[in-house]
Amino acid sequence: MIPGSALVALTISFSSTVFPAILCAYAGQAAYLTKFQGIKTLEKQVQLCELSRALAVSYS
């Protein structure tokens, strides 16, 4: 069992260093995925539009 003062020290260290670091890491990851997933989705939509136009031209 952890003594009381050690438990307080662990709680303070977690609250002041570990938790904010994890929070920043997840926020950064979410920002990256939001930014670059949108670009991939847009690129796929453009490719599908170009493909459908090419198919429409070839069939007409």
Secondary structure, 3 states (H helix, E strand, C coil): CCCHHHHHHHHHHHHHHHHHHHHHHHHHHHHHHHHHHHHHHHHHHHHHHHHHHHHHHHHC
